[in-house]
Amino acid sequence: MAKKLFVGNLSWGIDDAGLEEAFASYGAIEEAVVIRERGTGRSKGFGFVTFAEDAAADAAIEEMNEKEVDGRPITVNEARPMEPRE
């Protein structure tokens, strides 16, 4: 079953391919997306990586949380569902 990870504190220069590359050694990735602002297209500094297997995602959380990527220590944990906005 697929597991989605939240990745925070990304450098402004990282793109979807760079995010996928940073996590590729842990297993098959279904999707890697850096979230961008609508108007400018600039990175918001976080993204999501979806792994095909839970074990690969768990290994990525364990090893990548607080690891430096592109000069910044990233935060990695399991993504939570988006909360409804009012």
Secondary structure, DSSP 8 states (H G I E B T S, - for coil): --EEEEEES--TT--HHHHHHHHGGGS-EEEEEEEE-TTT--EEEEEEEEESSHHHHHHHHHHHTT-EETTEE-EEEE--------
